[in-house]
């Protein structure tokens, strides 16, 4: 299930390429937004080298943290906003959200 917001497409693509370099046959089974940041889940099946697995997790954590600085709608620099629902948005996307 790949369903992260479109503003994070670039960082997800970059992460995917980096993971393929260290685990050529890795499988992503879910991406999503949760509490205003990216969540990226991969299958560890067949990854026997724990150093490789930990490196993959490190790359994922870095990307998830980076998502907290990127507007999830448009990909511009953003920050956490909350109105009962947490989202990472730039000023223009936040203003559009408030008008809806």
FIMAR-63642 format. One record per atom (N, C-alpha, C, O): residue number from 1; residue in one letter; z, x, y; atom name. Coordinates in steps of 0.05 Angstrom, whole numbers, always signed. Each point is the difference from the previous one (the first is absolute). Layout:
! FIMAR-63642
    k  r      up    east   north   a
  NUM  A       Z       X       Y  CA
...
//
This chain:
! FIMAR-63642
    k  r      up    east   north   a
    1  X      +0     +17     -23   N
    1  X      +0     -17     +23  CA
    1  X      +0     +18     +25   C
    1  X     +20     +12      +7   O
    2  X     -43     -10      +5   N
    2  X      -3     +16     +24  CA
    2  X      -1     -19     +24   C
    2  X     -21     -14      +4   O
    3  X     +42     +13     +12   N
    3  X      +0     -20     +22  CA
    3  X     +16      +9     +24   C
    3  X     +15     -15     +12   O
    4  X     -19     +40      -5   N
    4  X     +13     +10     +24  CA
    4  X     -16      -9     +25   C
    4  X     -23      -6      -2   O
    5  X     +36      +6     +26   N
    5  X     -14      -8     +24  CA
    5  X     -22     +20      +7   C
    5  X      +1     +24      -7   O
    6  X     -22     -34     +20   N
    6  X     -24     +17      +6  CA
    6  X      +5     +24     +18   C
    6  X     -15     +19      -2   O
    7  X     +35     -20     +18   N
    7  X      +5     +22     +18  CA
    7  X      +9     +25     -15   C
    7  X      -1     +22     +12   O
    8  X      +9     -25     -36   N
    8  X      +9     +23     -16  CA
    8  X     -21     +10     -20   C
    8  X      +5     +18     -16   O
    9  X     -30     -28     +18   N
    9  X     -21      +8     -18  CA
    9  X      -4     +31      +1   C
    9  X      -3     +12     -22   O
   10  X      +3      +0     +45   N
   10  X      -6     +29      +2  CA
   10  X     +22     +16     -14   C
   10  X      -6     +19     -15   O
   11  X     +31     -26     +19   N
   11  X     +21     +16     -13  CA
   11  X      +1      -5     -30   C
   11  X      +8     +18     -15   O
   12  X     -15     -42      +7   N
   12  X      +0      -5     -29  CA
   12  X     -23     +15     -13   C
   12  X      +3     +11     -22   O
   13  X     -26     -10     +35   N
   13  X     -23     +15     -10  CA
   13  X      +6     +30      -2   C
   13  X      -6     +13     -20   O
   14  X     +19      -3     +41   N
   14  X      +8     +29      +0  CA
   14  X     +20      +5     -23   C
   14  X      -3     +21     -13   O
   15  X     +22     -38      +9   N
   15  X     +19      +3     -21  CA
   15  X     -14      +0     -27   C
   15  X      +5     +16     -18   O
   16  X     -22     -35     +14   N
   16  X     -15      -3     -25  CA
   16  X     -15     +26      -7   C
   16  X      +1      +9     -22   O
   17  X     -14      +2     +42   N
   17  X     -15     +25      -5  CA
   17  X     +19     +23      -7   C
   17  X      -6     +16     -17   O
   18  X     +28     -15     +31   N
   18  X     +20     +22      -6  CA
   18  X     +12      -3     -28   C
   18  X      +4     +20     -14   O
   19  X      +1     -45      +6   N
   19  X     +10      -4     -27  CA
   19  X     -20      +7     -21   C
   19  X      +7     +11     -21   O
   20  X     -32     -18     +26   N
   20  X     -21      +7     -19  CA
   20  X      -3     +30      -5   C
   20  X      -7      +9     -21   O
   21  X     +13      +6     +42   N
   21  X      -1     +29      -2  CA
   21  X     +21     +11     -20   C
   21  X      -5     +20     -14   O
   22  X     +28     -33     +13   N
   22  X     +21     +10     -18  CA
   22  X      +2     -15     -26   C
   22  X      +9     +10     -21   O
   23  X     -18     -35     +21   N
   23  X      +0     -17     -24  CA
   23  X     -27     -15      -2   C
   23  X      -2     -23      +9   O
   24  X     -18     +36     -19   N
   24  X     -27     -11      +0  CA
   24  X      -3     -29     -12   C
   24  X     -17     -15      +7   O
   25  X     +35      +8     -25   N
   25  X      -2     -26     -13  CA
   25  X     +23     -18      +7   C
   25  X      +7     -18     -16   O
   26  X      +5     +22     +39   N
   26  X     +23     -17      +7  CA
   26  X     -10     -29      +5   C
   26  X     -24      -4      +5   O
   27  X     +42     -15      -7   N
   27  X      -7     -28      +5  CA
   27  X     +20     -12     +20   C
   27  X     +24      +2      -4   O
   28  X     -35     -14     +24   N
   28  X     +17     -14     +19  CA
   28  X      +1     -29     -10   C
   28  X     -21     -11      -8   O
   29  X     +45      -1      +7   N
   29  X      +0     -27      -9  CA
   29  X      +9     -20     +22   C
   29  X      -1     -24      -4   O
   30  X     +11     +34     +26   N
   30  X      +6     -18     +22  CA
   30  X      +3     +15     +26   C
   30  X     +12     +21      +2   O
   31  X     -23     -33     +19   N
   31  X      +6      +8     +28  CA
   31  X      +7     -25     +15   C
   31  X     -11     -22      -6   O
   32  X     +29     +24     +25   N
   32  X      +8     -23     +15  CA
   32  X     +16      +8     +25   C
   32  X      +7     +24      +3   O
   33  X      -2     -43     +13   N
   33  X     +18      +4     +23  CA
   33  X     +27     -12      -7   C
   33  X      +1     -22     -10   O
   34  X     +20     +36     +16   N
   34  X     +27     -11      -4  CA
   34  X     +18     +12     +22   C
   34  X      +2     +24      +3   O
   35  X     +12     -42     +11   N
   35  X     +17      +8     +22  CA
   35  X     -14     +18     +20   C
   35  X     +12     +18     +11   O
   36  X     -37     -24      -6   N
   36  X     -15     +14     +21  CA
   36  X     -12     +27      -8   C
   36  X     -12     +13     +17   O
   37  X     +15      -5     -42   N
   37  X     -12     +25      -8  CA
   37  X     -16      -4     -27   C
   37  X      +3     -20     -14   O
   38  X     -20     +40      +9   N
   38  X     -16      +0     -24  CA
   38  X     +17      +5     -25   C
   38  X     +19     +16      +1   O
   39  X     -26     -30     -22   N
   39  X     +11      +7     -27  CA
   39  X     -24      +6     -17   C
   39  X     -20     -15      -1   O
   40  X     +22     +37     -14   N
   40  X     -23      +9     -17  CA
   40  X     +11      +7     -27   C
   40  X     +16     +19      -3   O
   41  X     -24     -34     -17   N
   41  X     +11      +4     -27  CA
   41  X     -21     +10     -19   C
   41  X     -22     -11      -1   O
   42  X     +29     +32     -14   N
   42  X     -19     +11     -19  CA
   42  X     +12      -1     -28   C
   42  X     +25      -1      -3   O
   43  X     -42      +3     -17   N
   43  X      +9      +0     -28  CA
   43  X      +4     +29      -9   C
   43  X     -17     +17      +4   O
   44  X     +40     -12     -15   N
   44  X      +7     +27      -9  CA
   44  X     -10      +6     -29   C
   44  X      +4     +22     -10   O
   45  X     -15     -42      -2   N
   45  X      -9      +3     -28  CA
   45  X     -19     +23      -3   C
   45  X     -20      +2     +14   O
   46  X     +26     +16     -32   N
   46  X     -18     +23      -6  CA
   46  X      +6     +24     +17   C
   46  X     -13     +21      -4   O
   47  X     +30     -23     +24   N
   47  X      +7     +23     +17  CA
   47  X     +24     +14     -13   C
   47  X     +23     -10      +3   O
   48  X     -28     +32     -16   N
   48  X     +22     +13     -15  CA
   48  X     +13     +22     +16   C
   48  X     +23      +7      -6   O
   49  X     -36      +4     +26   N
   49  X     +11     +22     +16  CA
   49  X     +17     -12     +22   C
   49  X     -10     -13     +19   O
   50  X     +36     +16     -21   N
   50  X     +18     -12     +20  CA
   50  X      -4     +11     +28   C
   50  X      +4     -14     +20   O
   51  X     -12     +40     -18   N
   51  X      -6     +11     +26  CA
   51  X     -23     -14     +14   C
   51  X      +1      -5     +24   O
   52  X     -21      -2     -40   N
   52  X     -23     -15     +11  CA
   52  X      +9     -28      +9   C
   52  X      -8      -9     +21   O
   53  X     +24      -4     -38   N
   53  X     +10     -26      +7  CA
   53  X     +17      +0     +25   C
   53  X      -4     -17     +17   O
   54  X     +21     +37     -14   N
   54  X     +17      +2     +24  CA
   54  X     -17      +5     +25   C
   54  X      +5     -10     +21   O
   55  X     -26     +27     -24   N
   55  X     -18      +5     +22  CA
   55  X     -14     -26      +8   C
   55  X      -4      -5     +24   O
   56  X      -5     -10     -43   N
   56  X     -13     -26      +6  CA
   56  X     +19     -18     +15   C
   56  X      -8     -13     +19   O
   57  X     +33     +11     -28   N
   57  X     +19     -17     +13  CA
   57  X      +6     +10     +29   C
   57  X      +4     -16     +18   O
   58  X      -4     +42     -15   N
   58  X      +4     +11     +27  CA
   58  X     -23      -8     +19   C
   58  X      +5      -8     +23   O
   59  X     -30      +9     -33   N
   59  X     -23      -8     +16  CA
   59  X      +1     -29      +7   C
   59  X      -6      -9     +22   O
   60  X     +15      -7     -41   N
   60  X      +2     -29      +4  CA
   60  X     +22      -6     +21   C
   60  X      -5     -16     +18   O
   61  X     +27     +29     -20   N
   61  X     +22      -4     +19  CA
   61  X      -8      +8     +28   C
   61  X      +7     -13     +20   O
   62  X     -22     +35     -17   N
   62  X     -10      +9     +26  CA
   62  X     -18     -21     +12   C
   62  X      +2      -6     +24   O
   63  X     -20      -5     -40   N
   63  X     -19     -20     +10  CA
   63  X     +15     -26      +7   C
   63  X      -7     -12     +20   O
   64  X     +26      +4     -36   N
   64  X     +15     -24      +6  CA
   64  X     +15      +4     +27   C
   64  X      +2     -19     +16   O
   65  X      +9     +42     -12   N
   65  X     +14      +6     +26  CA
   65  X     -20      +0     +23   C
   65  X      +6     -10     +21   O
   66  X     -29     +21     -25   N
   66  X     -21      +1     +21  CA
   66  X      -8     -28      +7   C
   66  X      -6      -6     +24   O
   67  X      +6     -13     -43   N
   67  X      -8     -27      +6  CA
   67  X     +18     -13     +21   C
   67  X      -9     -19     +13   O
   68  X     +33     +28     -10   N
   68  X     +19     -11     +20  CA
   68  X      -8      +8     +28   C
   68  X     +13      -9     +19   O
   69  X     -34     +25     -16   N
   69  X      -9      +9     +27  CA
   69  X     -29      -9      +6   C
   69  X     -11      +7     +20   O
   70  X      +0     -24     -38   N
   70  X     -28      -8      +2  CA
   70  X      -1     -30      -1   C
   70  X     +11     -13     -18   O
   71  X     -25      +1     +38   N
   71  X      -3     -29      +0  CA
   71  X     -13     -10     -25   C
   71  X     -22      +9      -8   O
   72  X     +35     -27      -5   N
   72  X     -10     -10     -26  CA
   72  X     -25     -18      +4   C
   72  X     -14      -6     -20   O
   73  X      +9      -3     +44   N
   73  X     -24     -17      +5  CA
   73  X     -24     +16      +7   C
   73  X     -22      -5     -10   O
   74  X     +25     +25     +28   N
   74  X     -24     +13     +11  CA
   74  X      -1     +30      -5   C
   74  X     -21     +13      +4   O
   75  X     +43      +0     -12   N
   75  X      +1     +28      -5  CA
   75  X      +7     +18     +23   C
   75  X      +1     +24      -2   O
   76  X      +4     -36     +25   N
   76  X      +9     +15     +24  CA
   76  X     +29      +8      -3   C
   76  X     +14     -10     -18   O
   77  X      -4     +28     +35   N
   77  X     +28      +6      -1  CA
   77  X     +17     -25      +4   C
   77  X      -6     -16     +18   O
   78  X     +27     +13     -33   N
   78  X     +16     -24      +2  CA
   78  X     +29      +6      -6   C
   78  X      +8     +23      -5   O
   79  X      +8     -44      +7   N
   79  X     +29      +3      -6  CA
   79  X     +10     -26     -12   C
   79  X     -13     -21      +1   O
   80  X     +37     +23     -12   N
   80  X     +12     -24     -13  CA
   80  X      +6     -21     +20   C
   80  X     +11      +5     +21   O
   81  X     -19     -29     -28   N
   81  X      +6     -24     +17  CA
   81  X     +13     -21     -19   C
   81  X      -6      -1     -23   O
   82  X     +23     -15     +35   N
   82  X     +13     -20     -17  CA
   82  X      +4     -26     +16   C
   82  X     +11      +1     +22   O
   83  X     -19     -23     -34   N
   83  X      +6     -26     +11  CA
   83  X     +10     -18     -23   C
   83  X      -7     -24      -2   O
   84  X     +22     +36     -17   N
   84  X      +7     -13     -24  CA
   84  X     -18     +11     -23   C
   84  X      +8      -3     -24   O
   85  X     -31     +13     +31   N
   85  X     -18     +13     -19  CA
   85  X      -6     +28     +11   C
   85  X      -9      +2     +23   O
   86  X     +14     +19     -39   N
   86  X      -4     +27     +10  CA
   86  X     -29      +8      -5   C
   86  X     -11      -4     -21   O
   87  X      -1     +15     +42   N
   87  X     -27     +10      -2  CA
   87  X      -3     +25     +17   C
   87  X     +15      +3     +20   O
   88  X     -33     +15     -27   N
   88  X      -6     +23     +16  CA
   88  X     -26      -6     +16   C
   88  X     -21      -3     -12   O
   89  X     +24      +1     +38   N
   89  X     -22      -9     +17  CA
   89  X      -2     +17     +25   C
   89  X     +20     +11     +10   O
   90  X     -44      -9      +1   N
   90  X      -5     +12     +26  CA
   90  X      +6     -22     +21   C
   90  X      +3     -24      -7   O
   91  X      -2     +31     +32   N
   91  X      +6     -20     +21  CA
   91  X     -21     -23      +1   C
   91  X      +9     -23      +0   O
   92  X     -35     +29      +0   N
   92  X     -20     -22      +1  CA
   92  X      +3     -19     -24   C
   92  X      -2     -25      +3   O
   93  X      +5     +36     -27   N
   93  X      +3     -18     -24  CA
   93  X     +26     -15      +1   C
   93  X      +1     -23     -10   O
   94  X     +20     +34     +21   N
   94  X     +25     -14      +2  CA
   94  X      -3     -23     +20   C
   94  X     +11     -22      -5   O
   95  X     -25     +27     +27   N
   95  X      -4     -22     +19  CA
   95  X     -17     -23     -12   C
   95  X      +6     -23      +5   O
   96  X     -26     +30     -20   N
   96  X     -16     -21     -14  CA
   96  X     +17     -16     -19   C
   96  X      -3     -24      -2   O
   97  X     +21     +38     -12   N
   97  X     +17     -13     -19  CA
   97  X     +19     -19     +14   C
   97  X      +6     -22     -10   O
   98  X      +4     +30     +33   N
   98  X     +19     -18     +15  CA
   98  X     -14     -25     +10   C
   98  X     +13     -20      +4   O
   99  X     -39     +22      +1   N
   99  X     -15     -24     +11  CA
   99  X      -7     -19     -22   C
   99  X      -7     -23      +6   O
  100  X      +9     +31     -31   N
  100  X      -9     -18     -22  CA
  100  X     +21     -20      -6   C
  100  X      -3     -17     -18   O
//
